[in-house]
Amino acid sequence: MKKVFIILLMFPLLTMAQMTEGLLTLSEITVKQGHNAQFMEGVKKWKECYNKEEGTNSWAFWSRLQGEGNVYVISGNMPNWAEMDKEDMASKSCSIIAMNFITPHVEKINYNITKTLPEWSKKSENTDTKLAWVTSFRVKNNVLFAEIIKEITEAIISEEGEPRGNWYRFMGGSEDAPDYMVSDFFKSYAGIDEDEKRNGPFEIYKKVNGDKKANQMMDRWMSAVDGSWSYLYELNAALSN
């Protein structure tokens, strides 16, 4: 557990700037019941140690708002797999902090690596981000799913000038891991209210392509997707780096 926690903090920050080709790391941490305050204090101590040791890497610390228990996600990005060959001496120096003040309060860690998909994602920068609405998809026909997202993205671009969210493809993982996810970023909760006033992706596709193609698209969607789910995450700037 200690080694896993050190590894998950070795990666650069998931910036809210324009998406580029690369890898996104996601470490989902479930905290033991009744241990949340101790866990948060432990992460704070680890961050203080890491910066004192002049560590150069960054991370984003997210709190999941819905669902059972206290769940957090630490995210970061890498330009390529070769980044994982680099040693982070500051992390090693602070390993005792993780062992004593973090791991005793952790129930489990689920670690994933995803590939960014800039061709499906918005091109403008996301600044002053506070919230991320993340929708995950498990698919049963990968080729068909990719075709559908490409067509819907093209419809959105024709109406709005660019895609709406940032897309990622999961690189391996457990049997229950998603195959894809899309993140929509917001500056405030009021921004979610404004977003809900807009037409949804299928409504836009229907407007651009007509009822017949929209109905066909819905049938293809049912054939391609095995399941989907969404969570809202709030950025904790104090525990990010």
Backbone as CSV, one residue per row, in Angstrom:
resi,resn,N_x,N_y,N_z,CA_x,CA_y,CA_z,C_x,C_y,C_z
1,MET,0.837,-1.202,0.000,0.000,0.000,0.000,0.870,1.250,0.000
2,LYS,1.950,1.242,0.794,2.833,2.409,0.844,3.433,2.677,-0.528
3,LYS,3.899,1.616,-1.183,4.513,1.783,-2.500,3.514,2.322,-3.501
4,VAL,2.295,1.802,-3.458,1.264,2.271,-4.377,1.006,3.756,-4.193
5,PHE,0.921,4.210,-2.941,0.639,5.624,-2.695,1.777,6.510,-3.176
6,ILE,3.014,6.043,-3.031,4.144,6.823,-3.532,4.087,6.911,-5.050
7,ILE,3.776,5.783,-5.712,3.707,5.772,-7.167,2.642,6.725,-7.677
8,LEU,1.478,6.729,-7.035,0.380,7.538,-7.553,0.636,9.032,-7.409
9,LEU,1.584,9.429,-6.591,1.899,10.845,-6.457,3.140,11.253,-7.254
10,MET,3.600,10.384,-8.141,4.804,10.666,-8.913,4.525,11.422,-10.208
11,PHE,3.244,11.654,-10.529,2.935,12.148,-11.858,2.546,13.611,-11.852
12,PRO,2.774,14.312,-12.985,2.438,15.728,-13.084,0.942,15.974,-12.964
13,LEU,0.614,17.219,-12.693,-0.771,17.650,-12.469,-1.627,17.489,-13.709
14,LEU,-2.866,17.048,-13.500,-3.864,17.098,-14.562,-4.285,18.554,-14.715
15,THR,-3.695,19.238,-15.661,-4.037,20.644,-15.844,-5.379,20.763,-16.537
16,MET,-5.997,21.918,-16.381,-7.276,22.163,-17.023,-7.073,22.925,-18.325
17,ALA,-5.869,22.864,-18.866,-5.597,23.545,-20.126,-6.030,22.661,-21.287
18,GLN,-5.741,23.116,-22.486,-6.118,22.377,-23.679,-5.510,20.980,-23.658
19,MET,-6.319,19.981,-24.007,-5.852,18.605,-23.965,-4.854,18.337,-25.081
20,THR,-3.796,17.588,-24.755,-2.815,17.161,-25.734,-2.647,15.647,-25.625
21,GLU,-1.974,15.065,-26.602,-1.750,13.619,-26.618,-0.917,13.213,-25.405
22,GLY,-1.310,12.147,-24.742,-0.552,11.679,-23.592,-1.348,10.685,-22.780
23,LEU,-0.925,10.486,-21.531,-1.557,9.543,-20.628,-2.060,10.264,-19.383
24,LEU,-3.200,9.844,-18.895,-3.777,10.381,-17.669,-3.811,9.270,-16.629
25,THR,-3.278,9.522,-15.443,-3.302,8.549,-14.364,-4.397,8.906,-13.370
26,LEU,-5.074,7.885,-12.857,-6.169,8.076,-11.913,-6.006,7.094,-10.756
27,SER,-5.886,7.608,-9.557,-5.777,6.775,-8.364,-6.969,7.057,-7.473
28,GLU,-7.899,6.116,-7.431,-9.108,6.258,-6.621,-8.869,5.639,-5.245
29,ILE,-8.985,6.458,-4.206,-8.685,6.027,-2.842,-9.960,6.017,-2.015
30,THR,-10.290,4.872,-1.451,-11.419,4.754,-0.531,-10.883,4.762,0.889
31,VAL,-11.362,5.703,1.695,-10.875,5.867,3.071,-11.749,5.044,4.022
32,LYS,-11.117,4.465,5.031,-11.845,3.685,6.022,-12.880,4.556,6.735
33,GLN,-13.991,3.949,7.088,-15.037,4.679,7.796,-14.503,5.204,9.131
34,GLY,-14.752,6.494,9.380,-14.293,7.113,10.614,-12.854,7.591,10.588
35,HIS,-12.165,7.440,9.443,-10.748,7.808,9.346,-10.516,9.002,8.425
36,ASN,-11.575,9.679,8.009,-11.416,10.707,6.977,-10.523,11.864,7.423
37,ALA,-10.742,12.375,8.629,-9.952,13.510,9.114,-8.476,13.142,9.216
38,GLN,-8.187,11.929,9.705,-6.793,11.495,9.830,-6.138,11.330,8.463
39,PHE,-6.915,10.800,7.506,-6.380,10.636,6.150,-6.037,11.985,5.537
40,MET,-6.954,12.944,5.634,-6.717,14.261,5.056,-5.497,14.931,5.679
41,GLU,-5.338,14.780,6.974,-4.179,15.346,7.654,-2.897,14.665,7.188
42,GLY,-2.974,13.347,6.941,-1.812,12.624,6.442,-1.384,13.096,5.065
43,VAL,-2.346,13.326,4.176,-2.024,13.827,2.836,-1.393,15.214,2.931
44,LYS,-1.898,16.023,3.856,-1.326,17.359,4.062,0.136,17.259,4.502
45,LYS,0.413,16.334,5.427,1.791,16.143,5.898,2.680,15.671,4.752
46,TRP,2.134,14.760,3.916,2.935,14.244,2.808,3.273,15.362,1.820
47,LYS,2.304,16.195,1.519,2.544,17.306,0.593,3.606,18.251,1.166
48,GLU,3.516,18.568,2.447,4.497,19.446,3.073,5.891,18.840,2.991
49,CYS,5.999,17.536,3.250,7.293,16.857,3.167,7.818,16.882,1.742
50,TYR,6.948,16.592,0.778,7.368,16.521,-0.616,7.923,17.860,-1.096
51,ASN,7.259,18.934,-0.748,7.729,20.253,-1.166,9.003,20.659,-0.426
52,LYS,9.109,20.244,0.843,10.322,20.526,1.600,11.529,19.824,0.978
53,GLU,11.276,18.634,0.426,12.350,17.873,-0.232,12.568,18.324,-1.673
54,GLU,11.905,19.418,-2.057,12.051,20.025,-3.377,11.607,19.092,-4.501
55,GLY,10.516,18.381,-4.246,9.937,17.557,-5.304,9.397,18.433,-6.418
56,THR,9.488,17.964,-7.641,9.114,18.777,-8.799,7.781,18.371,-9.433
57,ASN,7.223,17.236,-9.050,5.975,16.787,-9.660,4.756,17.423,-8.998
58,SER,3.646,17.368,-9.704,2.406,17.966,-9.230,1.273,16.959,-9.354
59,TRP,0.162,17.235,-8.684,-1.010,16.374,-8.770,-2.262,17.192,-8.466
60,ALA,-3.401,16.643,-8.866,-4.693,17.245,-8.554,-5.446,16.296,-7.627
61,PHE,-5.997,16.824,-6.562,-6.672,16.022,-5.543,-8.170,16.325,-5.603
62,TRP,-8.976,15.314,-5.928,-10.412,15.476,-6.124,-11.198,14.715,-5.064
63,SER,-12.295,15.299,-4.602,-13.216,14.646,-3.670,-14.474,14.233,-4.427
64,ARG,-14.840,12.953,-4.329,-16.074,12.501,-4.981,-17.272,12.863,-4.117
65,LEU,-18.290,13.452,-4.733,-19.413,13.966,-3.956,-20.531,12.953,-3.749
66,GLN,-20.774,12.074,-4.738,-21.868,11.116,-4.585,-21.326,9.735,-4.225
67,GLY,-22.250,8.854,-3.893,-21.869,7.471,-3.650,-21.543,7.178,-2.206
68,GLU,-21.150,5.944,-1.969,-20.917,5.443,-0.618,-19.512,5.774,-0.130
69,GLY,-19.398,6.193,1.132,-18.102,6.394,1.766,-17.372,7.641,1.310
70,ASN,-16.152,7.788,1.796,-15.274,8.905,1.433,-14.291,8.420,0.378
71,VAL,-14.461,8.926,-0.837,-13.645,8.497,-1.966,-12.956,9.711,-2.581
72,TYR,-11.667,9.555,-2.864,-10.875,10.634,-3.451,-10.153,10.102,-4.681
73,VAL,-9.873,11.008,-5.618,-9.116,10.643,-6.811,-7.946,11.598,-6.954
74,ILE,-6.758,11.036,-7.100,-5.559,11.824,-7.391,-5.237,11.606,-8.865
75,SER,-5.175,12.691,-9.620,-4.984,12.588,-11.069,-3.719,13.297,-11.495
76,GLY,-3.170,12.813,-12.580,-1.985,13.442,-13.154,-1.827,13.036,-14.592
77,ASN,-0.956,13.706,-15.335,-0.742,13.301,-16.722,0.730,13.102,-17.020
78,MET,0.985,12.292,-18.038,2.336,11.988,-18.493,2.359,12.122,-20.007
79,PRO,3.456,12.599,-20.570,3.532,12.684,-22.031,3.631,11.308,-22.682
80,ASN,4.212,10.336,-21.950,4.392,8.992,-22.500,4.715,8.015,-21.362
81,TRP,4.828,6.730,-21.718,5.105,5.696,-20.718,6.501,5.828,-20.119
82,ALA,7.422,6.412,-20.870,8.804,6.528,-20.400,8.914,7.337,-19.115
83,GLU,7.918,8.193,-18.828,7.935,8.973,-17.589,7.964,8.073,-16.359
84,MET,7.439,6.853,-16.494,7.380,5.950,-15.353,8.748,5.357,-15.011
85,ASP,9.731,5.542,-15.912,11.086,5.076,-15.632,11.846,6.027,-14.708
86,LYS,11.356,7.254,-14.579,12.069,8.265,-13.795,11.814,8.077,-12.300
87,GLU,12.866,8.256,-11.514,12.750,8.153,-10.056,12.416,9.508,-9.444
88,ASP,11.583,9.485,-8.430,11.233,10.700,-7.696,11.819,10.569,-6.299
89,MET,12.985,11.163,-6.091,13.686,11.019,-4.818,12.924,11.673,-3.672
90,ALA,12.189,12.737,-3.955,11.405,13.381,-2.904,10.336,12.441,-2.375
91,SER,9.711,11.663,-3.267,8.717,10.680,-2.840,9.338,9.640,-1.925
92,LYS,10.527,9.165,-2.290,11.203,8.165,-1.459,11.544,8.737,-0.090
93,SER,11.952,9.995,-0.067,12.317,10.621,1.203,11.119,10.755,2.136
94,CYS,9.929,10.858,1.551,8.716,11.057,2.353,7.925,9.771,2.563
95,SER,8.518,8.633,2.229,7.787,7.372,2.319,7.333,7.047,3.736
96,ILE,8.110,7.457,4.737,7.728,7.181,6.121,6.454,7.931,6.513
97,ILE,6.253,9.113,5.900,5.029,9.874,6.152,3.819,9.098,5.644
98,ALA,3.951,8.560,4.418,2.851,7.781,3.854,2.566,6.551,4.705
99,MET,3.601,5.874,5.136,3.436,4.644,5.903,2.762,4.896,7.256
100,ASN,3.121,5.989,7.910,2.625,6.252,9.263,1.321,7.037,9.308
101,PHE,1.101,7.913,8.332,-0.018,8.847,8.450,-1.086,8.721,7.351
102,ILE,-0.836,7.891,6.339,-1.811,7.750,5.253,-2.338,6.321,5.143
103,THR,-1.445,5.365,4.930,-1.890,3.998,4.673,-2.733,3.384,5.791
104,PRO,-2.546,3.728,7.082,-3.417,3.140,8.104,-4.892,3.529,7.955
105,HIS,-5.161,4.577,7.184,-6.529,5.080,7.052,-7.157,4.755,5.694
106,VAL,-6.419,4.019,4.859,-6.892,3.695,3.516,-7.488,2.292,3.485
107,GLU,-8.705,2.204,2.955,-9.358,0.901,2.797,-8.886,0.200,1.534
108,LYS,-8.828,0.941,0.402,-8.351,0.349,-0.848,-7.968,1.450,-1.822
109,ILE,-7.142,1.075,-2.803,-6.739,1.984,-3.875,-6.983,1.292,-5.206
110,ASN,-7.628,1.999,-6.129,-7.859,1.491,-7.475,-7.107,2.394,-8.446
111,TYR,-6.083,1.856,-9.106,-5.195,2.652,-9.953,-5.445,2.339,-11.418
112,ASN,-5.604,3.378,-12.240,-5.815,3.199,-13.673,-4.972,4.182,-14.468
113,ILE,-4.655,3.786,-15.696,-3.969,4.652,-16.655,-4.847,4.764,-17.888
114,THR,-5.057,5.988,-18.364,-5.877,6.206,-19.542,-5.098,6.989,-20.591
115,LYS,-5.538,6.847,-21.818,-4.934,7.582,-22.935,-5.850,8.734,-23.314
116,THR,-5.292,9.923,-23.433,-6.094,11.077,-23.819,-6.491,10.960,-25.287
117,LEU,-7.680,11.496,-25.609,-8.208,11.441,-26.973,-8.521,12.857,-27.457
118,PRO,-7.493,13.604,-27.852,-7.687,15.011,-28.239,-8.644,15.200,-29.408
119,GLU,-8.717,14.209,-30.314,-9.574,14.367,-31.494,-11.057,14.385,-31.127
120,TRP,-11.408,13.848,-29.965,-12.801,13.878,-29.501,-13.049,14.993,-28.491
121,SER,-12.022,15.699,-28.090,-12.096,16.581,-26.925,-12.109,18.049,-27.312
122,LYS,-12.562,18.887,-26.373,-12.630,20.323,-26.620,-11.239,20.905,-26.763
123,LYS,-11.126,21.925,-27.558,-9.818,22.505,-27.875,-9.501,23.726,-27.019
124,SER,-10.518,24.428,-26.531,-10.261,25.627,-25.732,-9.815,25.241,-24.324
125,GLU,-9.156,26.157,-23.643,-8.627,25.885,-22.318,-9.725,25.886,-21.258
126,ASN,-9.563,25.015,-20.265,-10.434,25.008,-19.097,-9.684,25.700,-17.954
127,THR,-10.118,26.862,-17.547,-9.431,27.612,-16.510,-10.325,27.781,-15.287
128,ASP,-9.702,27.989,-14.143,-10.426,28.205,-12.883,-11.408,27.064,-12.590
129,THR,-11.010,25.841,-12.903,-11.895,24.702,-12.721,-12.029,24.334,-11.253
130,LYS,-13.263,24.106,-10.831,-13.550,23.668,-9.468,-14.176,22.281,-9.444
131,LEU,-14.937,21.951,-10.494,-15.705,20.709,-10.515,-15.452,19.943,-11.807
132,ALA,-15.526,18.613,-11.713,-15.439,17.752,-12.889,-16.580,16.745,-12.836
133,TRP,-17.407,16.746,-13.884,-18.479,15.765,-13.998,-17.954,14.663,-14.916
134,VAL,-17.732,13.488,-14.357,-17.072,12.402,-15.074,-18.072,11.287,-15.367
135,THR,-18.238,10.964,-16.642,-19.099,9.873,-17.055,-18.242,8.759,-17.637
136,SER,-18.423,7.547,-17.115,-17.638,6.387,-17.546,-18.509,5.445,-18.366
137,PHE,-17.879,4.773,-19.331,-18.591,3.851,-20.213,-17.869,2.512,-20.269
138,ARG,-18.631,1.451,-20.133,-18.129,0.117,-20.414,-18.799,-0.326,-21.713
139,VAL,-18.010,-0.719,-22.705,-18.565,-0.986,-24.025,-18.439,-2.464,-24.389
140,LYS,-19.327,-2.900,-25.292,-19.269,-4.275,-25.787,-18.876,-4.339,-27.257
141,ASN,-18.814,-3.176,-27.911,-18.344,-3.103,-29.289,-17.509,-1.842,-29.419
142,ASN,-16.206,-1.989,-29.287,-15.309,-0.842,-29.248,-15.305,-0.056,-30.558
143,VAL,-15.303,-0.768,-31.692,-15.267,-0.103,-32.997,-16.536,0.716,-33.210
144,LEU,-17.680,0.125,-32.890,-18.951,0.821,-33.068,-19.045,2.021,-32.137
145,PHE,-18.591,1.876,-30.901,-18.625,2.990,-29.953,-17.794,4.163,-30.470
146,ALA,-16.596,3.876,-30.978,-15.732,4.932,-31.506,-16.393,5.642,-32.691
147,GLU,-17.061,4.881,-33.555,-17.758,5.487,-34.695,-18.865,6.426,-34.225
148,ILE,-19.613,5.990,-33.211,-20.720,6.795,-32.694,-20.212,8.103,-32.099
149,ILE,-19.190,8.021,-31.249,-18.660,9.233,-30.600,-18.108,10.188,-31.642
150,LYS,-17.454,9.657,-32.659,-16.926,10.501,-33.733,-18.062,11.256,-34.425
151,GLU,-19.155,10.564,-34.730,-20.277,11.197,-35.430,-20.979,12.228,-34.540
152,ILE,-21.165,11.890,-33.266,-21.799,12.845,-32.349,-20.912,14.071,-32.156
153,THR,-19.596,13.837,-32.045,-18.651,14.944,-31.898,-18.719,15.879,-33.101
154,GLU,-18.797,15.305,-34.285,-18.890,16.126,-35.496,-20.157,16.970,-35.494
155,ALA,-21.265,16.391,-34.994,-22.522,17.143,-34.929,-22.405,18.306,-33.943
156,ILE,-21.782,18.050,-32.786,-21.607,19.099,-31.782,-20.715,20.215,-32.328
157,ILE,-19.651,19.832,-33.032,-18.755,20.833,-33.611,-19.494,21.702,-34.624
158,SER,-20.365,21.081,-35.417,-21.093,21.838,-36.427,-22.039,22.848,-35.801
159,GLU,-22.539,22.564,-34.581,-23.468,23.456,-33.903,-22.779,24.438,-32.962
160,GLU,-21.709,23.993,-32.297,-21.113,24.803,-31.229,-19.664,25.195,-31.479
161,GLY,-19.051,24.654,-32.525,-17.691,25.058,-32.865,-16.602,24.160,-32.330
162,GLU,-16.884,23.391,-31.273,-15.912,22.472,-30.706,-16.630,21.438,-29.840
163,PRO,-15.972,20.319,-29.525,-16.574,19.337,-28.622,-16.783,19.927,-27.230
164,ARG,-17.532,19.218,-26.389,-17.848,19.748,-25.059,-16.887,19.284,-23.967
165,GLY,-16.532,18.018,-23.944,-15.762,17.464,-22.828,-14.397,16.978,-23.254
166,ASN,-13.687,16.362,-22.312,-12.389,15.751,-22.581,-12.534,14.235,-22.462
167,TRP,-12.098,13.517,-23.496,-12.284,12.075,-23.585,-10.989,11.318,-23.294
168,TYR,-11.148,10.121,-22.698,-10.013,9.269,-22.353,-10.384,7.805,-22.603
169,ARG,-9.405,7.011,-23.008,-9.584,5.564,-23.176,-8.728,4.829,-22.149
170,PHE,-9.322,3.902,-21.418,-8.612,3.178,-20.376,-7.649,2.170,-20.990
171,MET,-6.440,2.118,-20.430,-5.395,1.225,-20.893,-5.335,0.020,-19.944
172,GLY,-6.116,-1.001,-20.268,-6.170,-2.169,-19.401,-6.986,-1.889,-18.151
173,GLY,-6.774,-2.713,-17.118,-7.505,-2.554,-15.868,-8.285,-3.811,-15.519
174,SER,-9.050,-3.757,-14.441,-9.802,-4.908,-13.972,-11.007,-5.177,-14.876
175,GLU,-11.701,-6.292,-14.606,-12.881,-6.640,-15.396,-13.964,-5.576,-15.272
176,ASP,-14.006,-4.889,-14.123,-15.039,-3.880,-13.883,-14.627,-2.483,-14.316
177,ALA,-13.403,-2.324,-14.797,-12.926,-0.990,-15.184,-13.680,-0.495,-16.408
178,PRO,-13.893,0.824,-16.520,-14.517,1.376,-17.735,-13.596,1.197,-18.933
179,ASP,-14.134,1.376,-20.100,-13.339,1.399,-21.325,-13.044,2.825,-21.771
180,TYR,-13.984,3.738,-21.491,-13.832,5.153,-21.846,-14.423,6.007,-20.730
181,MET,-14.001,7.277,-20.701,-14.670,8.249,-19.851,-14.559,9.621,-20.497
182,VAL,-15.521,10.484,-20.143,-15.505,11.865,-20.607,-15.695,12.769,-19.401
183,SER,-14.911,13.843,-19.315,-14.983,14.779,-18.199,-15.437,16.140,-18.694
184,ASP,-16.435,16.690,-18.020,-16.880,18.060,-18.269,-16.494,18.900,-17.066
185,PHE,-15.823,20.026,-17.292,-15.299,20.843,-16.202,-16.133,22.106,-16.005
186,PHE,-16.279,22.502,-14.732,-17.090,23.669,-14.386,-16.345,24.535,-13.368
187,LYS,-16.599,25.844,-13.455,-16.000,26.787,-12.515,-16.787,26.868,-11.217
188,SER,-18.086,26.486,-11.259,-18.949,26.595,-10.092,-20.123,25.646,-10.247
189,TYR,-20.869,25.462,-9.152,-22.080,24.641,-9.229,-23.134,25.317,-10.106
190,ALA,-23.149,26.646,-10.112,-24.077,27.368,-10.979,-23.817,27.044,-12.448
191,GLY,-22.576,26.728,-12.768,-22.240,26.363,-14.138,-22.923,25.082,-14.579
192,ILE,-23.166,24.176,-13.635,-23.882,22.947,-13.956,-25.334,23.265,-14.311
193,ASP,-25.934,24.186,-13.557,-27.302,24.606,-13.863,-27.383,25.164,-15.282
194,GLU,-26.406,25.975,-15.660,-26.391,26.556,-16.998,-26.205,25.482,-18.063
195,ASP,-25.354,24.499,-17.769,-25.087,23.435,-18.729,-26.338,22.600,-18.989
196,GLU,-27.151,22.402,-17.958,-28.353,21.584,-18.104,-29.409,22.252,-18.981
197,LYS,-29.258,23.532,-19.231,-30.197,24.238,-20.110,-29.890,23.983,-21.590
198,ARG,-28.701,23.496,-21.876,-28.315,23.237,-23.257,-28.898,21.907,-23.742
199,ASN,-29.023,21.764,-25.060,-29.431,20.486,-25.623,-28.358,19.433,-25.365
200,GLY,-28.798,18.202,-25.130,-27.868,17.105,-24.944,-27.264,16.650,-26.265
201,PRO,-26.219,15.801,-26.208,-25.553,15.351,-27.437,-26.487,14.697,-28.443
202,PHE,-27.411,13.845,-27.962,-28.311,13.186,-28.903,-29.316,14.164,-29.509
203,GLU,-29.725,15.158,-28.722,-30.627,16.177,-29.259,-29.944,16.967,-30.366
204,ILE,-28.666,17.266,-30.157,-27.907,17.974,-31.181,-27.748,17.104,-32.422
205,TYR,-27.430,15.823,-32.214,-27.280,14.916,-33.352,-28.584,14.839,-34.147
206,LYS,-29.706,14.791,-33.434,-31.010,14.736,-34.089,-31.276,16.010,-34.880
207,LYS,-30.926,17.144,-34.326,-31.121,18.420,-35.010,-30.305,18.487,-36.293
208,VAL,-29.077,17.973,-36.242,-28.177,18.054,-37.390,-28.513,17.012,-38.450
209,ASN,-28.886,15.800,-37.997,-29.014,14.677,-38.926,-30.439,14.188,-39.169
210,GLY,-31.408,14.685,-38.385,-32.788,14.274,-38.599,-33.213,13.094,-37.739
211,ASP,-34.531,12.875,-37.705,-35.103,11.848,-36.829,-34.658,10.438,-37.198
212,LYS,-34.637,10.122,-38.489,-34.320,8.765,-38.920,-32.925,8.355,-38.470
213,LYS,-31.941,9.201,-38.740,-30.572,8.875,-38.339,-30.422,8.867,-36.816
214,ALA,-31.171,9.733,-36.141,-31.106,9.764,-34.680,-31.632,8.462,-34.092
215,ASN,-32.718,7.935,-34.654,-33.253,6.656,-34.187,-32.284,5.513,-34.466
216,GLN,-31.653,5.558,-35.623,-30.644,4.550,-35.946,-29.453,4.650,-35.014
217,MET,-29.090,5.885,-34.679,-27.988,6.096,-33.750,-28.305,5.512,-32.377
218,MET,-29.532,5.675,-31.908,-29.919,5.135,-30.617,-29.824,3.610,-30.609
219,ASP,-30.233,2.974,-31.709,-30.120,1.514,-31.815,-28.654,1.082,-31.797
220,ARG,-27.822,1.808,-32.512,-26.379,1.490,-32.526,-25.771,1.676,-31.142
221,TRP,-26.220,2.730,-30.446,-25.723,2.998,-29.086,-26.037,1.821,-28.151
222,MET,-27.246,1.298,-28.232,-27.639,0.172,-27.397,-26.815,-1.066,-27.707
223,SER,-26.386,-1.195,-28.954,-25.558,-2.332,-29.355,-24.104,-2.178,-28.921
224,ALA,-23.676,-0.928,-28.751,-22.265,-0.670,-28.459,-21.955,-0.583,-26.975
225,VAL,-22.896,-0.063,-26.169,-22.615,0.255,-24.760,-23.179,-0.801,-23.828
226,ASP,-22.347,-1.257,-22.905,-22.748,-2.254,-21.913,-23.244,-1.599,-20.628
227,GLY,-22.749,-0.399,-20.320,-23.175,0.303,-19.113,-22.472,1.640,-18.996
228,SER,-23.072,2.561,-18.215,-22.458,3.873,-17.984,-22.856,4.384,-16.613
229,TRP,-22.015,5.249,-16.026,-22.292,5.835,-14.712,-21.525,7.145,-14.588
230,SER,-21.997,8.021,-13.690,-21.406,9.354,-13.563,-21.197,9.715,-12.100
231,TYR,-20.142,10.500,-11.851,-19.884,11.078,-10.539,-19.413,12.521,-10.718
232,LEU,-19.692,13.334,-9.715,-19.209,14.711,-9.676,-18.062,14.794,-8.677
233,TYR,-16.978,15.444,-9.092,-15.785,15.577,-8.243,-15.476,17.053,-8.020
234,GLU,-15.072,17.376,-6.802,-14.697,18.739,-6.459,-13.198,18.800,-6.203
235,LEU,-12.539,19.775,-6.824,-11.104,19.927,-6.685,-10.753,20.492,-5.304
236,ASN,-9.846,19.824,-4.621,-9.325,20.312,-3.345,-7.965,20.963,-3.609
237,ALA,-7.982,22.292,-3.753,-6.761,23.010,-4.115,-5.698,22.920,-3.033
238,ALA,-6.112,22.845,-1.770,-5.158,22.817,-0.658,-4.329,21.539,-0.663
239,LEU,-4.904,20.432,-1.119,-4.185,19.152,-1.137,-3.644,18.814,-2.516
240,SER,-3.912,19.653,-3.498,-3.287,19.507,-4.816,-1.929,20.183,-4.763
241,ASN,-1.127,19.974,-5.791,0.227,20.546,-5.768,0.642,20.997,-7.167
